C-alpha cells in the first residue's frame, strides 16, 4: 500500500494584456501549454486549462509523501484589444465554473510586470474583474505574481528596494492581499529552480487558507 497522497492545486491567472500571464502559466506547469509571444495586441482570447505532470516527493503532510499536480487556468487579458469587457467576463466566469466548479479555486494570481508601475487603467480593470468574479473575499485567496523580475537586477534593485519605492496603488494592493507576492525571474536562475521556488511559495499561501 502506497503512503503517497496526491494533492491538486487549482490556480487562475488574471492580469492585463502583455503582462506575462501565459508565460507565467507555462513556467508553473513546466511546459508550453499556453501560446505566449510579444505582440501589439492581446494574444489570449479563450480560457485554457493546463495540467502539470505529477511532481513526486514535493512535500510531506500528515506524515505522508505528497504528489503534487498543478492546474492552471490562463485567461484573456483585461481590458482586451478585441473582446469587450462583458465578453471577457463571461468567458472567464464560464471557465471557472467548468474547470473548478467542483473542487474550487485555491489561489488567484494577479500577474503584474515588475518593470511597469502600477498606476494604469489596465491593472485596475483586472482587479475589478477579480472582484466581480470571485466575490468580496477575493483578497483572501489572491497573490501578486511579478513577471519580468530580471529587470530589477538590470536596474540594480533588490526586491526590498523595489517594494520600498513602489507606487502608492501597488503598496495598497499588497497590503490588501496580506503581502502575498512572488517575483518570477526568467533569466536570473534556471527555469526548473524558479518553478520549484514559485510553487513552494504558492503552497505556503494555500496552506494559510487551510487548502
Secondary structure, DSSP 4 states (H G I P E B T S, - for coil): ----EEEEEEEEEEE-TTSSHHHHHHHHHTS--S-----SS----S-EEEEPPPEEEEEEETTEEEEEEEEEEE---SS-SSS-HHHHHHHHHHHHHHHHTTT---EEEEEEETTS-S-SHHHHHHHHHHHHHH-TTGGGGEEEEEE-THHHHHTT--HHHHHHT--HHHHHHHHHTTT-EEE--SSSS-HHHHHHHHHHHHHHHHHHTT-
